[in-house]
Amino acid sequence: MRIFRACVLISGMMLATGAAWAADCASLKSLKLEATDIVSAETVTSGTVEDAGVQGLPAFCRLRGIMRPSADSKIDFEVWLPEKDWNGRLLGSGNGGFAGSFSYEQMAGYLMRGFVVSGTDTGHDANGTDATWAFGHPEKVKDFGWRAIHLAAERSKQIVSAYYGKPQQKSYFDACSDGGREALMEAERFPADYDGILAGAPAYAWSTLLASGVPAMQALGDPKAYISSLKLPAIQKAALDACDESDGLKDGIIADPNQCHFDPQVLLCKGEERRECLTQPQIDALRMLYTGAKDKSGKQWGHGFTPGDEPAWKNWITGEDPEASAFASFVRNDFRYLVTGDPKWNGLTADPDAMLKLSHENTAADLDSTDPDLAKFAARGGKLILYHGWNDPAIAPGFTIDYYKQVQQTMGADKADSFVRLYMVPGMEHCLGGPGASAFGQLGIPAGKGPQFGLFDSLVNWVEKGALDEEVVASKFERQAAKEAPKAALTRPLCTYPKVAKYKGSGDSNDAANFACVAP
């Protein structure tokens, strides 16, 4: 039973935050919040939320609501509040792709750690690759782009105060991919929403990122240039042969692909085409994927994918045919329903330069979070940690490096170092997974105990104690039975950019203790 400073609940009475006092979960149903309907407020004691697909949860109050900031808005949101052992913190979760659902597993992970957690579908119900909801609905695009995630932060804080009788001590946001874009949108446009932000692989330059998919689609669209997934292992082998040992260790992981000067011409078929080699048109297409988009004059405007984990391209980049990859699907949906308004738009015949211009004109205002001036966020004591997998096959890692450098240039290196860091993760693909160590406490994923074992714990330490662990240990866990405690098969230090982890030359190469972060 919670003890409140006020013993009498007056129906309709409003706090300074805009929420009414509530003595129990069910009474939250009567909260009156601006342009918001509270659909349900129920105590969950079973440990299982079937419609969310999560179990093993502590008892909590599950509030579901709908925010309607415009006549065409219907933003579903949820707030999960621990019944006991609340740690005094609020955690906002983000989304992936075109959103349309909740990150329930992440919400469950943080709830089990004592956080109040919140999430939103950003205003539509769809799978993450579908953007048909945006066609003819500019207000829904605003909801998806920035409004839903901001309003979810505001409503969550009001609900916290109503339920516990006091505000959260600190608020955090942790998300990856489109959620990383949302994270930077919060830091840039709504700096008071969160005290600490962990942003992974952010799709922050949305209008440029999606436009860069047009020349990539065209590079693979020529049947003579298309690279079958059967050839990807041979490309990976050649890349690793060229660059794997650059960090002092041959382990199937390129520590810093930017220092890898792999020439795919070595794969040219001598004679008939085989799985182990490429034709010249295929090599030309591969070069384009590595270098990134350029305009007609040769000026670079996109970023290329990195060598070393090409088999991961099968689903994301190459697909089973040029039109079947996940990236091609994202690009088609974006240009058909958000950029051009033409459901028959064909990326194989579109002019890439014209598409870049049109993408900027029609989506940047609501979807791009590219402003490197974070002065207001920093002035509040806000802390931002960025991370990106070097082998990301969905969002080229060069985009995040660009943003970090722009913040440094805009804020000044010393000022930037006081509140922002970037960690590049060797061998990690999109947000997690891959041949490298990619579990470091992001997205509610368990990591070792202590700030040095997780970027999120390190972020909390930085916000609340002013101390940042410059080196963080990432883990790759063995596959084990569900009831067994996870065991790390590989650990590696994550280094603040631009440093890289280099093997010391002796000791177990699977142990992070035998690596040092050094300048490239």
N, C-alpha and C positions, 0 to 999 in steps of 0.2 A: 504494500500500500504506500503510495506516494504521499508525502506531507507537503502541503502547500501553505504559502503565507496567508492566503485568503481561504476561508472555510466555506464561504457561501458562493455558489455559482449562480450568476444572474443571467438568464437567457438573453442572448443578444448583446451582452456586455462585450466591448471590444478592448483588447490590449493596445498598447502603443504600436505593436507589430501588426495589428489588424486581425489577430486571432483571439478567440474566446478561451477562457480557462476551461480545462477539461480534466476531470478526476479519473476517467478511465477511457479505454479505447473507444467504446461504443458512442460516447458523448461527442467524439470528434466529428461524427456524422452531422452534427448541427452547426459546425463552424460556418461562418459567413466570410468568404474571401472574395475579393474583386474578380468578377468575370470567371468564377470558378464554381463548379458543382462538386460536392463531395458525394461520390456514388456509394461508397461503403467504407466502414471502419470496423474491422473484426479482429479479435484476438486469435492468433494461431498458436496452439499448444501441442499439436500433433508432431511437430518437427518436419512435416512434409507439406509442400505446396504443389499439388498435383498439376494445376494448370501452368505452373512455372517450371515444372520438371526438376525441382530441387528438394533435397531432404537433409535430415540431420541438423535441422535448425533449432536454435533456442526459441523459447516463447517470445512472440513479438506482436505488435499491433500493426496490421496491414491496412493502410489507407489507400483507397483508389479514388481518383478524381478526374475531372475533365476541365481543362482550361479553354476559354473561348475569347481570346483577345480581339477577334474580328468575327464578322458575320459568317465567314467561311471557315472558321477554325474549329477544330475538335481535337484537342491535344490531350491524349490520355497520359496520366502520370501516376506514379505510386511512390509512397513513402513507407519504409519499414522501420519501426521504432522498437528497440529492445525493451522488454518488460523490466529487466533488471540488468545490472552490470553495464549500463551505458557508459562509454568512455568519455563522454562529453564532446564527441566530434561528429560532424556531418560529412558524409561522402556522397558526392554526385557522380553518377555513372553516365557514360556516353553511349554512342551507337557506332555501327559500321555500315559501309555502303550507303544506300539511300535511306537507311534506318527503317522505321515501320514496325519495330518490335522493341522489347526490353532486353537488357543484358542481365537476365536473371541469375546466371551462374556467378557473375561478378558481384551482384548485389548480395547473394547468399554468402559469398566468401567474406565480405566485409561485415555483414551482420554478425557472423560467427566470431568476429574479432571485437564486437562491442560497438560498432558504428551504427548510427542512424544512416540509412542508405536511401537514395532517391533515384528515380529513373523516369524516362518519358519515351514515347514512340515518335516524338517530334511532330505529331499531328496527322499521321496517316497509318493505315494498317496494310502492310505489304511486305514482301520479302526484300532483302537488301539490294537486289539487282534491278528491281522494278521501279520505274519513275513515271508510270502512266498517271499516277495520282496528281502529278504536277501540271498536267496539260490543261491549260485554261484556268489555273487556280493560283494566281500570284500571291495571295495571302498564305496559302499552304506552303509555298516556296519560302516565304519569310519565316514561317513557323519552323520549317526544317532547317533553314540557314542559321538562324540566331535566336528567334523569339522563344521557342519552346524551352531550350536549355536554360535560358536566362530566367524565364518565369518559373521554371521548376525549382531553381535555386531560391527564388524569393518565397514561393509557396512553402517549400520544405522548411525554411527557417521559421516561418509563421507557425507551421504545424508543430515543430519542435518546441517552440515557446509555449504553445497551448497545451501540449501533452505533459511536458516536464515542469512547466512553471518557470522556466528560465531558458535563455538562449544557449546555443552550442558555444563551446569555448573556442573551437577552431573549425573551419570548413575546408574540405579538400575536394579535388576533382581528379579522377583517374580514368583515362580513356585512350583508345588507339584508333588509327585510321581516320574515318570520318569523325570519330570521337576525338581524335587529336586535333582536327580542325575546330571542332566545338570547343575544345580546351583553350586554344589560342584565341578564339572568338571571345571567350569569357575574359581572358587576360587583357585583351585589347579594348573591347567595347564596354565590358561590365566588370571593371577591376575590383569592385567591392564584393563581388559574389563569393569569391574563394580566397583563402589565405595561402594555399599551396596547390599547385597544379602539376600533375604528371602527364605529359603529352607524348604519346608514342606514334611514330610514323604518320605525322599529321598531314592530311590532305588539304592543307591550309591554302595552297595556291590552286584552288579548285578549278578556276576557269582555264588556267594554263595547263594543269595536270591532265584534265580530260581532253583538252585540245591536242595535247602531245600524243594522244592515242590515235589520232587520225593518220599521221604519217607512219606510225607503227603498223596500223592495220593495212595500209597500202603497201608497205615494204613486204609484208607476208602474204598479201592478197594475190600477187602474181603466182600462178601455179608453179612456175619454174623456180621461184624464190622461196616458196613455202618450206619451212623446216619442220619435218616430222618429229614427233616426240621420240621416235626410235633413234634419232641422231643426237639427242641431248646428252646422253652419257658420254659420247665421244668428245663432244665440245667441252664438257666439264673436265674430262681427263686431260685434254690439251691445256686448258686454263690452269689446272692444278700443277701440271708438269712445269709450266712457265713461272708460277708465282707462289706455290704453296710454301716453299722454304724461306720466304722473305722474312718471316718472323723468327727464324732460327729453328723451326720444327716442321717436319713433314707429317701433317696430321689430318689432311683433307679439309683444312680451314685456312682461308686467306685472311690474315689479320687486318690488312688495310688494302682493299681492292683498288683504292686510288693510286697506290704505288705499283700496281700490277700493269705491266706493259705487254699484254698478250696480243699477238698478231694472229687473227683467225685464218690468215692466208696459209698457214702451215697445214690446214685441214683440206686443202684443195685436192680433189680426186685426181689421181693419176690413172687415167683409163676410165672404166665404167663406174657409175655411181654406186656407192655402197653405204651401209649404215655408218661406217667408221670415217667417212669423208663427206665433204660438201662440194657442190658445184659452185661456180663463180657467182651466179645470181644469189645463191643461198648465203655465200660469204658476204656479199654486199648487203643483204638484208640483216645479217648478224651484226655487221659493223654499225648499221643504223640503230639497232637495238642497244648496242653498247654505248654509242656516242650521244644519242638523243636527238630531238627534233631541231632542225635548222630551217631558217627561212630561205627564200629563193636566192638571196645574196650570200648565203653561207653563214649568216649570223646565228649563233646558238641561242635557242629560247626554251629548250626543254632539257631534261636530264636523262642519261642512259642508265640501263640496268648494269649491274656489276657481274664480273666473271666469277665462277667458282662453285655455283650451285644450280647449274642450268636445268637439271631434271625437274626442279620446282617450277620451271616455266610451263610445264605441260598443261596445267589447268589455267594458269593466269594469263600467259602471253601467247603461246603457240596454239593451244587447244588441239583438238583432233582434226580441225580444219581451221582456216583463217577466221571464220565467222563464229567459231564455237568457244573461244577463250573467254574467261571471266572479264578481262579488261575490255575486249571488244563489245561485250554485252553492256558494260558500264558506259562506254563511250556512245554506243547507239542510243541507249535510254536517255542519256544526258542531252545529246544533240537533238533527238526527236521531240522530247517533251519539256525540256527546260530552255534550250538555246534557240532552235529554229521554229518550233511549233509545227513541224512537218513530220507526221508519223511514218512517212515513206523515205525519210532522209537516208542517203547511202554514203557511208564513209569512204567507200572505195573510189568514188568519183568526185568527192568534195575537194575543194582547194584548201590545203592545210593552213596557209597564211590567212585566208579569208575567214576560216573557221576560228582561228585564234582571236582575231579581231571581234568577231560576232560573239564568241564566248565571253570575252571581257565585257562587251557592251551589255549583254543580257543576263549574266549571272554573277559577275564579280561583286556587285554592290551588296547582294544578300548572302553569297556563299564564300567569298574569299575572306580569309583572316590573315592578311599579309602586312599589316601595319607593324613595323618594328619598334615604334615608339611606345615603350611600356612604362613610361615615367609615372603614370598614375598608379599602376599596379605596384611598382617598386616603392613608391612613396608610402603606400599602406603597409609595407613590410612583406608584400607578397613574394613568394619564391616559385620559380618555374624550373622543372627538370624536363628536358627533351631526351628522347631516345629513338633510335632507328636501327633496324637490322641491316647489316651491310649487304645481305643477300635477299633483300625484299623484292619479290617478283611482282608486286602490285603497285607500289609507290617507290619510284627511284629514290635512293637515299640522298642523292645530291640536293634534292629540294629542301630537306631539313637542314643540311649543312649550310645552304644558302641563307635560310631564315636566321639561323644562329649568328652567322657572320654579319647579317644586316642589323641585328639587334646590337651587336658589338660596335658596329660603325656608327649607329644612330645614338646609342647611349654612352659610348665611350667604353673601352675595354675594362677599365677598373670598375666603373659603375655596373656594367653588365655582369662582371664576375661576382658582384655582391648579391645577385638574386637569380641568375640563370646559369644553367649548365647543360651541356650536351654530352650524351654517351652514345657512341656507335658500338653496335653489338656484332662481333665477328660470327659468321655462320648462322645468324638468325634470319629467318624469312619474314613473313608479314605478321608483325606483332608478337609472334612466338613461334616455336618450332624451327626445324632445320638441323643441320649437322652440328652446330655449335651449342654452347651453353646458353639457354634462352629463358630460364626461369629465374627471375630476380624480384619477385614480389609485385610485378605489374598485374593489373586487372584482377586483383584478388587471388592470384596464383600463389600457393604456398612457397616460401623460400626458407632459408636457414634463419635462426633466431638472431636478432640484433640488427641495427641499422646497416652494418657492413654487408649484410646478406640480401638487401633489397632496396631498390630505388625508392619505393614508396616509404619504407621506414626511414630511409635517409632523408627524404623530403620532410617528414614529420619532425625529425630531429632538427633539421635546418630551420623550420618555421618556429618551433617551440623552444629550442635551446640555442639557436644561433650557430650550431655546429654542423658542418657538412662533411660526410665521409667522402673524400675525393675518389677513393677506389671502392668499388662495390663488387661483391663476389656473385657471379651467376652460376647456375647449376644446370646440368642435364641429368635427368633422373632415369634410372633403370625401369623397365616395365616389370611391375610386380603385382601380386594379388591385391585385391582391393583393400583387404584388412591389414596389410603389412605397411609399416612406416616407410615412406619414400626414402630411397637411398640414391645419393648422387653418384653417377658413373663418371662424371666429368665436371670440374669446376674451373672457371676462368675469371680473372679480374676484369671488370669493366672500367675503362679509363676515361677520364674527362677528355673530350676532344680538344686538341688533335693527337693526344698521346695514344700509343698502342701498346698492347700487352706483348712482351717479348720473352721467350723462354730463356731462363738463366743458363741453360746448358747442362744441367744435371738435376737429378731427382725425378720423381714421378711426373710425367708430362700431363697427367690427368688431374693434377693438384694445382689449384690457383697459387699456392704458396711458392711455387717454383717459377713464377712469372713476375716480371716487373713492368710497370707502366713507364714507357720512355717516349721521348720525342721522335717523330718519324724521320 
